[in-house]
Amino acid sequence: MNVLIYAGPGTTVESVAQCTTTLRSLLSPNYAVLTIDAPTLINEPWPPTTSLVVVPGGADLPYCRALNGTGNSKITSFVRGGGAYLGFCAGGYYGSSRVEFEENDPSYAVVGPRELAFYPGINRGTAFPGFIYDSESGARAAKIKVIKEELPSLMIGESNPHFEKDSEFEFASYYNGGGVFVDANSFKDKNVTILARYAEEVKVEGGDAAVVHIKIGAGAAILTGPHPEFSPKRLRKTDPQLPLFYSDLVQKLIADNPRRLAFMKSILIKLGLKVNVNVTEDSPPIPTTLHLTSGYQVDIASLWSTIKSVKGLLEKDTQDPTGKKLKLVGENDTFVFAQSSDSPFDLREVAAQVPSAETNEIPDDLNKVFKDVVVYHGDKRCMPTLNQTPHFDHALYYHELIPPNSPRQTFGSTILYGEVVTSTSTMLDRNLSLLRHLPTGFTAVGTVQVAGRGRGGNVWVSPIGLLAFSIVIRHPLEIQAVSPIVFVQYIASLAIVEAIRTYGPGYDELDVRLKWPNDVYARNPAYEEAVAEGITPLPAKYLKIAGILVNSNFADNEYLLVVGCGINTANEAPTTSLNTLVAAANLKRRRAVRQALEPFKIERLFAKIMWVFERMYNIFKIQGFHAFEDMYYARWLHTDAIVRLEMYGGTRAKIKGISMDYGMLVVEEVSVDGVSTGKSFTLQPDGNSFDMLKGLLKKKDGV
């Protein structure tokens, strides 16, 4: 499900960025947190796939101009139907029945009704003096007093010393221009609950309600005056235009940050969202050192030699006091390379050269953080130890991929691994100057992605336990007629399924299937339990367990493909994982007195996928997708499934297969009785998606 943050006219860049970062940290991987503009909100069918709409800070009059009428009606229907709305500061004004902003100041006054009217009264501001648009002059660390009995989830993690069971729960929140929910106590009969009050005296009449919750039909809204979503670590601290008091303000916010986070978690839970309660920081982790290794030392030496030989590609790192590091400035990222010695490398050498991430100020764009790369090469297979990369065992991976006396392996034989990365796909696909010199099979791997990429622009923070990798494939133009690149996503999906099924004896019993065009689904263990126990409504029969995203560049008569894959291996959220399937299978095996299956290991599964994918791709290059047609249909979920075609007015159709020329989905129109009308349609994988729960084929929307 999605969480949509409005980023249209009126919102400020900082408010959207703070809101996006905080919510991704607290809600990933359970939700995809995305920004949405006004036309998309008005025109696209986002409500069925959305849990929460967020309107951040800014100025609410432009919100009115953009969304009044259809947009607001759509938001209201979404909330009344069971959705949630969260409005911060200007978003809180916007969600109220009436706004009275600086009513006595002709140059600032904004007064009038608002269409959403979730809060049935007036939102009057500013609560504190000094507000100036596009300025920090009126900013303050406002003390907020939380009504603890209204937020029982506030005490989750109460063993933490910050969450002692005292009678008051207060914290300092960033504030700049927010209002007071006037006479909020008088609206109890209209399902209004005060969640927090301003602890300091406000300058306007009407009480001190700072945060309110309103039950609206089957849904709910929470509106705030302050900015509890603002992380002090992301506030500007070095701008000479900042007022003198600003540094002290930031320090107050930092001191209360654990309580602010507890409050943010509790209001999200109040709205019915599933929160990552273990998060202690709402700023994404900084990308860590990347480790460039290979199972064949000659390959790492050759690659490093190639990169160094390209004129103008590398330059001396002027920030390096040792003079040993080289810098590659790509189109999206900057990589700083340090070579290991011929003996097993001591990472402390590089650590001394890397700027410390121990800072209170987090960069707005993690793509701009320099990526430090250690190149491991020597006489023997040289790689980091488990102490250096505790979440990825390089020795185990290469042993599984290239056992003694095995044939030459290309896919995955050279990898760039990082414990924390922005996105494995982004590092390769969006740095063409580097990508052009990478060989087929070069693979980027990350334990945690802080800006993982999916179809439709989805971005999320991926959890530990998800196997995330992106592999480079140089696909010659001359074989495009026999082996069109559109099929590479199908080959990759099939390789993942076959690698899982052949992981070892007994793993073929796991019901893992292909969902068109590029997802892998697994039978939901909870579905089996619900059927057995007669529980209704039944949960989804199949859940997504993996996704594939293929990006393409073209240069020198070949397609430079970056095939990105993410497989839920040991992480339960947001759907299920392979190891959850193994645990369910082992319950049945124990009852049948059969040997239990071992949980999947990231390194072994990764090696298996690389091995299977390479062999499938090599066959595909020569024979095309015909060689895999029968296997693909045996593994997919859709044979003869009856669906409705949204783009053709809800026409009923039966899925027949995939065209072997352009990889399009072929469907045949049928009557209500299931009889063919003789009319067929072909649907492109890049322009359509398949909602299995609704049996609906639809155009991809902008969300």
C-alpha positions in Angstrom: 0.0 0.0 0.0 1.0 3.6 -0.6 1.4 6.7 1.6 0.9 9.8 -0.6 2.5 13.1 0.3 1.0 16.1 -1.5 3.8 18.0 -3.2 1.8 20.4 -5.4 1.5 24.2 -5.4 1.9 25.8 -2.0 4.1 23.2 -0.4 7.7 24.0 0.5 10.6 21.9 -0.6 11.8 21.5 3.0 8.4 20.5 4.3 8.0 17.8 1.6 11.6 16.6 2.2 11.2 16.4 6.0 7.8 14.7 5.7 9.1 12.2 3.1 12.2 11.2 5.0 10.5 10.8 8.4 7.6 8.8 7.0 9.8 6.5 4.9 11.9 5.8 8.0 8.9 5.1 10.2 6.8 3.2 7.7 9.2 1.3 5.5 9.1 -1.4 4.4 5.3 -1.7 5.2 4.4 1.1 2.8 5.7 2.9 -0.2 5.9 6.6 0.7 5.5 8.6 -2.5 5.0 12.3 -3.4 1.9 13.2 -5.6 1.1 16.3 -7.5 -2.3 17.9 -8.0 -3.2 16.5 -11.4 -2.3 13.0 -10.3 -4.4 13.3 -7.2 -7.3 14.6 -9.1 -7.2 12.4 -12.2 -5.6 9.0 -11.2 -7.3 6.1 -9.4 -5.0 6.2 -6.3 -7.5 5.5 -3.4 -7.7 1.7 -3.7 -3.9 1.3 -3.2 -3.5 4.1 -0.6 -3.6 4.0 3.2 -2.7 7.6 4.1 -2.8 11.0 2.4 -0.4 13.6 3.9 -0.6 17.4 3.3 2.7 19.0 4.6 3.6 22.6 5.4 3.6 25.6 3.1 0.7 28.0 2.3 -2.8 26.6 2.1 -4.3 29.1 -0.4 -2.5 27.5 -3.3 -3.7 24.2 -2.0 -7.3 25.5 -2.4 -6.6 26.8 -5.9 -5.2 23.4 -7.0 -7.6 21.0 -5.2 -10.9 22.7 -4.6 -13.7 20.8 -6.1 -12.7 17.4 -7.5 -9.5 17.0 -5.6 -11.0 17.7 -2.2 -14.0 15.6 -2.9 -11.8 12.7 -3.8 -9.8 13.1 -0.5 -13.0 13.4 1.5 -14.5 10.2 -0.1 -11.2 8.4 0.5 -11.2 9.3 4.2 -14.9 8.5 4.8 -14.4 5.2 3.1 -11.7 4.1 5.6 -8.6 6.1 4.6 -6.5 8.4 6.7 -5.5 12.1 6.3 -2.5 13.7 8.1 -2.1 17.5 7.9 1.0 19.2 9.3 0.9 23.0 9.9 -0.5 24.3 6.6 -2.0 20.9 6.0 -3.7 21.3 9.4 -5.2 24.6 8.5 -6.3 23.1 5.2 -8.1 20.2 6.9 -10.1 22.6 9.2 -13.6 24.0 8.5 -12.4 27.6 8.7 -9.0 29.3 8.7 -8.2 32.5 10.6 -4.6 33.3 9.9 -3.1 36.6 11.1 -6.6 38.1 10.8 -5.5 41.5 12.2 -2.5 41.9 9.8 -3.7 43.1 6.4 -0.4 42.0 4.7 -0.6 38.4 6.0 -4.3 37.8 6.7 -5.8 34.6 5.3 -9.4 34.1 6.4 -12.1 31.9 5.0 -13.8 28.5 4.9 -12.1 25.3 3.7 -13.7 22.4 1.8 -12.3 19.4 3.6 -13.6 20.6 7.0 -12.4 17.5 8.8 -12.0 19.6 12.0 -15.5 21.2 12.4 -14.2 24.4 13.9 -11.7 27.2 13.4 -7.9 26.8 13.0 -6.6 30.2 14.3 -3.0 31.3 13.9 -0.3 32.0 14.3 -0.1 30.5 17.8 3.2 32.3 18.5 4.4 35.7 17.2 7.1 36.5 14.6 6.0 34.5 11.6 7.4 35.7 8.2 7.0 33.7 5.0 10.2 31.9 3.7 12.0 32.8 7.0 13.0 31.2 10.3 12.3 34.4 12.2 9.1 33.0 13.7 10.5 29.5 14.2 10.8 28.1 17.7 11.2 24.8 19.7 7.6 24.8 20.9 6.9 22.6 23.9 4.0 20.2 23.2 2.1 18.5 26.1 0.8 15.1 25.0 -2.5 13.7 26.3 -1.1 10.2 27.1 -4.4 8.4 27.6 -5.4 9.2 24.0 -2.2 7.7 22.6 -1.6 4.4 24.4 1.0 3.3 21.8 3.2 6.2 23.0 4.8 4.0 25.6 5.9 1.3 23.1 9.5 0.7 24.0 9.0 2.1 27.6 12.1 0.3 28.8 14.0 3.1 27.1 14.8 5.8 29.7 13.2 8.4 27.5 9.8 6.8 27.9 9.5 6.7 31.7 5.9 6.5 33.0 5.7 10.1 34.3 2.4 12.0 34.6 3.4 14.4 31.8 4.8 13.6 28.3 6.2 16.8 26.8 8.6 17.3 23.9 10.0 20.2 21.9 8.7 20.3 18.3 9.8 22.6 15.5 7.2 25.2 15.0 6.8 28.0 12.4 3.4 29.6 11.8 1.0 26.8 12.9 -2.4 27.4 14.5 -4.6 26.5 17.4 -7.7 24.3 17.0 -10.2 26.7 18.5 -12.5 25.4 21.3 -11.6 21.8 20.4 -13.1 20.6 23.7 -16.5 21.7 22.5 -16.5 19.2 19.6 -16.3 16.0 21.5 -19.8 15.1 20.2 -18.4 15.5 16.7 -15.7 12.8 17.2 -12.9 15.3 17.9 -10.2 14.3 20.4 -7.3 16.5 21.5 -4.0 14.6 21.3 -1.6 17.3 22.4 -1.7 20.9 23.6 0.8 23.8 23.5 2.6 23.8 26.9 3.4 27.5 26.5 1.0 30.5 26.4 -0.3 31.1 22.9 -1.1 34.6 21.5 -4.5 33.8 20.0 -7.8 33.1 21.8 -9.6 29.8 21.6 -7.6 27.4 23.8 -4.3 25.6 23.3 -5.1 22.5 21.2 -2.0 21.8 19.1 -2.9 18.3 17.6 -6.4 16.9 17.1 -7.8 13.5 15.9 -11.1 13.4 14.1 -13.1 10.2 13.3 -14.7 10.7 9.9 -17.0 7.9 8.7 -14.9 4.7 8.5 -11.6 6.8 8.4 -9.8 9.4 10.4 -7.7 12.6 10.2 -5.0 14.0 12.4 -4.2 17.7 12.1 -1.3 19.5 13.7 -0.2 23.1 14.3 3.5 22.4 15.0 5.8 20.3 12.8 6.5 17.0 14.7 7.6 15.5 11.4 10.7 17.8 11.3 13.9 16.0 12.2 16.4 18.4 13.9 19.2 16.6 12.1 17.9 17.8 8.8 17.5 21.4 9.8 19.9 24.0 8.3 22.5 25.0 10.8 25.2 26.9 8.8 23.2 29.4 6.7 24.4 32.9 7.6 20.9 34.2 7.1 19.6 32.2 10.1 18.6 34.2 13.2 21.0 34.1 16.1 18.7 32.0 18.3 18.4 29.2 15.7 21.4 27.1 16.9 19.9 27.0 20.4 16.5 26.0 18.9 18.1 23.1 17.1 19.8 21.9 20.3 16.5 21.9 22.2 15.0 19.8 19.4 17.9 17.3 19.4 17.5 16.9 23.2 13.9 15.9 22.8 14.2 14.0 19.5 13.5 10.5 21.1 10.2 11.8 22.5 9.3 13.4 19.2 9.8 10.1 17.4 7.7 8.3 20.0 4.9 10.8 19.3 5.2 10.5 15.6 5.0 6.7 15.8 1.9 6.9 18.1 -0.1 9.2 15.8 0.6 7.0 12.8 -0.5 4.0 14.8 -3.6 6.0 15.9 -4.4 6.4 12.1 -4.2 2.6 11.7 -0.8 2.3 10.1 1.8 -0.4 10.8 4.9 1.4 12.1 8.4 0.2 12.4 8.6 0.6 16.2 12.3 -0.3 16.3 13.4 2.8 14.4 15.3 5.2 16.7 16.3 7.7 14.1 14.1 9.1 11.4 16.9 10.1 9.1 18.1 7.4 6.7 21.4 5.9 7.4 24.3 7.3 5.5 25.7 5.1 2.6 28.6 3.0 3.8 31.9 1.9 2.2 31.5 -0.1 -1.0 33.6 -3.2 -1.5 34.6 -4.2 -5.0 35.6 -7.9 -5.2 35.7 -10.7 -7.7 35.9 -14.5 -7.6 38.5 -14.2 -10.3 41.4 -11.9 -9.5 42.3 -11.4 -13.1 38.8 -9.9 -13.6 39.1 -7.4 -10.9 42.6 -6.4 -12.1 41.3 -6.1 -15.7 38.3 -4.0 -14.6 40.4 -1.7 -12.5 42.9 -1.3 -15.3 40.1 -0.4 -17.7 38.6 2.2 -15.5 42.0 3.8 -14.9 42.8 3.8 -18.6 39.8 5.7 -19.7 40.9 9.3 -20.4 39.2 11.8 -18.1 37.2 9.2 -16.2 39.3 9.4 -13.0 40.9 12.3 -11.2 43.0 12.7 -8.1 40.9 13.2 -4.9 42.1 16.5 -3.7 40.6 15.9 -0.3 42.8 12.8 0.3 46.0 13.6 2.2 47.6 10.3 1.2 47.3 11.0 -2.5 46.3 7.4 -3.1 42.6 7.8 -3.8 41.0 8.4 -7.2 37.7 10.0 -7.8 35.1 9.2 -10.5 32.4 11.9 -10.9 29.4 10.2 -12.5 26.2 11.7 -13.7 24.4 10.9 -10.4 27.1 9.8 -7.9 30.7 10.5 -7.1 32.8 7.4 -6.4 36.1 7.6 -4.5 38.3 4.6 -5.1 41.0 3.3 -2.7 43.0 0.2 -3.6 43.7 -2.6 -1.2 47.2 -4.0 -0.8 48.2 -7.4 -2.1 47.7 -8.9 1.3 44.3 -9.2 3.0 43.1 -5.6 3.3 42.8 -3.7 6.6 39.8 -1.5 6.3 41.2 0.8 9.0 43.5 2.2 6.3 40.5 3.5 4.4 38.4 4.4 7.5 41.1 6.9 8.4 40.6 8.6 5.0 36.8 8.6 5.0 35.1 11.7 6.5 33.1 10.7 9.6 29.3 10.4 9.3 29.0 11.3 13.0 27.4 14.6 12.4 24.1 16.2 13.4 23.5 17.5 9.9 22.2 15.0 7.4 22.6 15.8 3.6 19.3 16.4 1.8 20.3 14.2 -1.1 22.1 11.0 -0.3 23.0 10.6 -3.9 25.4 13.5 -3.4 27.3 11.8 -0.6 30.6 10.6 -2.0 30.6 6.8 -2.3 33.9 5.3 -1.0 34.9 2.2 -2.8 37.6 -0.3 -1.7 39.1 -2.2 -4.7 40.2 -5.7 -3.5 42.8 -7.3 -5.7 46.0 -9.3 -5.2 47.6 -12.6 -5.9 44.9 -14.6 -4.2 41.2 -14.2 -3.9 41.0 -11.0 -1.8 37.9 -9.9 0.0 36.5 -8.3 3.2 36.1 -10.4 6.3 32.9 -10.9 8.2 34.0 -8.4 10.7 34.1 -5.8 7.9 30.8 -6.9 6.2 28.8 -8.7 9.0 25.6 -8.9 6.9 27.2 -10.4 3.8 29.7 -13.3 3.8 31.8 -12.8 0.7 33.7 -16.1 1.2 30.5 -18.1 1.4 29.0 -16.3 -1.6 32.0 -17.0 -3.9 32.3 -20.6 -2.7 28.7 -21.2 -3.7 29.0 -19.3 -7.0 32.4 -20.7 -8.1 33.1 -24.0 -6.4 36.5 -25.7 -7.1 36.9 -27.0 -10.7 33.6 -25.4 -11.8 33.2 -23.8 -15.3 33.7 -20.1 -15.8 30.9 -18.0 -14.2 30.2 -14.5 -15.5 27.0 -13.3 -13.8 27.8 -12.1 -10.3 31.5 -13.0 -10.5 32.4 -9.4 -9.8 30.3 -7.5 -7.2 30.1 -4.1 -5.6 28.7 -4.6 -2.1 27.6 -2.0 0.4 25.9 -2.6 3.8 23.9 0.7 3.2 23.5 2.0 -0.3 21.1 4.5 -1.9 20.0 2.1 -4.6 21.8 -0.7 -6.4 20.0 0.2 -9.6 20.6 4.0 -9.3 24.4 3.5 -8.8 24.7 1.7 -12.1 21.9 2.9 -14.3 22.2 6.6 -13.6 26.0 6.8 -13.9 26.4 6.1 -17.6 30.1 7.2 -17.7 30.8 4.3 -15.3 28.2 1.9 -16.7 29.7 2.1 -20.2 32.9 0.4 -18.9 31.3 -2.3 -16.8 31.3 -5.9 -18.1 28.3 -8.2 -18.4 27.7 -9.8 -15.1 28.9 -7.0 -12.9 26.5 -6.8 -10.0 25.8 -4.2 -7.2 24.5 -5.6 -4.0 23.1 -3.9 -0.9 21.9 -5.1 2.5 19.9 -1.9 3.1 18.7 0.5 0.4 17.7 3.9 1.6 16.3 4.9 -1.8 15.3 1.6 -3.4 13.6 1.9 -6.8 10.6 0.2 -8.1 8.2 0.5 -11.1 6.3 3.7 -11.4 8.9 5.7 -9.5 8.3 4.0 -6.2 11.0 4.7 -3.7 11.4 3.0 -0.3 13.8 2.0 2.5 14.5 -1.7 2.1 14.9 -3.8 5.3 17.7 -6.2 6.3 16.7 -9.6 5.1 15.8 -8.4 1.6 18.2 -9.6 -1.1 18.6 -6.5 -3.4 20.9 -6.6 -6.4 21.3 -5.1 -9.8 23.2 -6.8 -12.6 24.7 -5.3 -15.8 23.9 -7.1 -19.1 25.4 -5.8 -22.4 22.8 -7.0 -24.9 24.1 -6.6 -28.5 21.8 -4.9 -31.0 22.4 -7.6 -33.6 20.5 -10.2 -31.5 17.6 -8.0 -30.8 15.4 -9.6 -33.5 15.8 -13.1 -32.0 16.1 -12.0 -28.4 14.2 -8.8 -27.8 15.2 -7.0 -24.5 11.5 -6.9 -23.3 11.9 -10.6 -22.5 14.9 -10.0 -20.1 12.5 -9.2 -17.3 10.6 -12.5 -17.9 13.9 -14.4 -17.9 15.0 -12.7 -14.7 11.7 -13.5 -13.0 11.8 -17.1 -14.1 15.4 -17.5 -12.9 14.5 -16.3 -9.5 11.6 -18.8 -9.3 13.8 -21.7 -10.5 16.6 -20.8 -8.2 14.2 -20.9 -5.2 12.8 -24.2 -6.4 16.2 -25.8 -6.9 17.8 -24.3 -3.8 18.0 -27.8 -2.4 15.9 -31.0 -2.0 12.3 -30.2 -0.9 12.3 -26.5 -1.9 10.3 -27.3 -5.0 7.4 -27.8 -2.6 7.3 -24.0 -2.0 4.5 -22.5 -4.1 6.3 -19.7 -5.8 4.8 -18.3 -9.0 5.3 -15.6 -11.7 2.9 -12.6 -11.9 2.9 -10.7 -15.1 4.8 -8.7 -16.0 7.7 -8.8 -13.6 6.8 -9.9 -10.1 7.2 -13.1 -8.2 4.4 -14.2 -5.8 4.2 -16.9 -3.2 1.2 -18.7 -1.7 0.2 -17.1 1.5 0.5 -19.5 4.5 -2.1 -17.4 6.3 -4.6 -18.2 3.5 -4.2 -21.9 4.1 -4.8 -21.4 7.8 -7.9 -19.3 7.2 -9.4 -21.8 4.9 -8.7 -24.7 7.3 -10.3 -22.7 10.3 -13.2 -21.2 8.3 -12.0 -17.7 8.9 -13.6 -14.9 6.8 -12.8 -12.7 5.1 -10.0 -14.7 3.6 -6.6 -13.1 3.2 -4.9 -12.9 -0.2 -4.2 -16.3 -1.6 -0.8 -15.1 -3.0 1.5 -12.4 -1.8 4.3 -10.5 -3.6 7.8 -11.9 -2.7 10.0 -10.4 -5.3 10.1 -7.7 -8.0 12.2 -7.0 -11.0 13.0 -3.6 -12.7 15.0 -3.4 -15.9 16.5 -0.1 -17.1 18.0 0.3 -20.5 20.6 2.6 -22.0 22.0 2.4 -25.5 25.6 3.0 -26.6 28.0 1.6 -29.2 25.4 -0.7 -30.8 24.4 -2.5 -27.7 21.8 -2.1 -24.9 23.3 -1.5 -21.5 20.7 -3.2 -19.3 20.6 -2.9 -15.5 18.4 -5.7 -14.1 17.4 -4.8 -10.6 15.9 -7.5 -8.3 14.6 -7.5 -4.8 13.6 -10.7 -3.0 12.0 -10.9 0.4 14.3 -13.6 1.9 14.4 -13.2 5.7 12.2 -10.1 6.2 8.5 -10.5 6.9 7.3 -7.0 6.0 5.8 -5.7 3.9 4.2 -9.0 2.7 6.0 -12.2 3.5 9.4 -13.8 3.0 10.9 -17.0 1.8 11.9 -18.0 5.3 8.3 -17.5 6.4 7.3 -20.0 3.7 10.0 -22.4 4.9 8.7 -22.1 8.5 5.1 -22.9 7.3 6.4 -25.8 5.2 8.3 -27.2 8.2 5.1 -27.4 10.3 3.7 -29.7 7.7 6.9 -31.7 7.5 7.1 -32.2 11.2 3.5 -33.6 11.2 4.6 -35.9 8.4 7.8 -36.8 10.2 9.9 -35.4 7.4 13.2 -33.6 7.6 12.9 -29.8 8.0 14.1 -27.4 5.4 16.9 -25.0 6.3 16.2 -21.3 6.2 17.4 -19.5 3.0 20.8 -17.9 3.3 21.2 -14.6 1.4 24.6 -15.5 0.0 23.7 -18.9 -1.2 20.4 -17.8 -2.8 22.1 -14.9 -4.5 24.8 -17.3 -5.9 22.0 -19.7 -7.1 20.1 -17.0 -8.9 23.3 -15.8 -10.6 24.1 -19.3 -11.8 20.6 -20.0 -13.1 20.1 -16.5 -14.6 23.3 -16.8 -16.6 22.5 -20.1 -18.1 19.0 -19.0 -19.0 20.2 -15.8 -20.6 22.8 -17.6 -22.7 20.1 -19.9 -24.1 17.8 -16.9 -24.6 20.5 -15.0 -26.7 20.6 -17.9 -29.2 17.0 -19.3 -29.2 14.9 -16.5 -28.0 12.1 -16.8 -25.5 10.6 -19.8 -27.3 13.0 -22.0 -25.3 11.3 -21.0 -22.0 7.7 -20.6 -23.1 6.5 -23.9 -21.6 8.4 -23.4 -18.4 7.2 -19.8 -18.0 3.5 -20.8 -18.4 4.0 -23.7 -16.0 5.2 -21.2 -13.3 2.8 -18.3 -13.9 -0.5 -17.6 -12.2 -2.6 -16.5 -15.2 -3.4 -19.3 -17.6 -7.0 -18.9 -18.8 -7.7 -16.4 -16.0 -10.8 -14.2 -16.6 -10.0 -10.5 -16.1 -11.6 -7.1 -16.8 -9.8 -4.6 -19.1 -10.1 -1.2 -17.5 -8.7 0.5 -20.5 -11.5 -1.0 -22.7 -14.5 -0.1 -20.4 -14.3 -3.2 -18.2 -14.4 -5.7 -21.1 -14.2 -9.3 -19.9 -11.3 -11.2 -21.3 -9.4 -14.5 -20.9 -5.6 -14.4 -20.6 -4.0 -16.6 -23.4 -0.3 -16.0 -23.0 2.6 -13.8 -24.2 3.3 -12.9 -27.8 6.7 -14.2 -28.9 7.6 -11.2 -31.0 7.2 -8.2 -28.6 6.5 -9.9 -25.3 3.0 -8.5 -25.0 0.2 -10.0 -22.9 -2.4 -11.6 -25.2 -6.0 -11.6 -24.0 -9.2 -12.8 -25.7 -12.5 -11.1 -25.2 -15.2 -13.4 -23.8 -18.9 -13.1 -23.1 -20.5 -13.4 -19.6 -20.7 -17.1 -20.3 -17.0 -17.3 -21.1 -17.5 -17.8 -24.8 -14.9 -16.2 -27.1 -16.1 -13.3 -29.2 -13.2 -13.7 -31.6 -11.7 -10.3 -30.6 -8.2 -10.2 -29.0 -6.0 -7.5 -27.4 -2.3 -7.2 -26.8 -1.1 -5.3 -23.8 2.4 -3.9 -23.2 4.2 -4.8 -20.0 5.6 -1.2 -19.5 2.2 0.4 -19.8 -0.1 -1.8 -17.9 -0.4 -3.6 -14.5 -2.4 -6.5 -13.2 -4.4 -6.1 -10.0 -4.9 -9.8 -9.1 -7.2 -9.1 -6.2 -9.7 -7.4 -8.5 -9.0 -9.4 -11.6 -8.3 -6.1 -13.3 -5.8 -5.2 -16.0 -5.3 -1.5 -16.0 -3.1 1.2 -17.3 -0.3 2.2 -14.9 -1.3 5.3 -13.1 1.1 8.1 -12.1 1.4 7.0 -8.5 
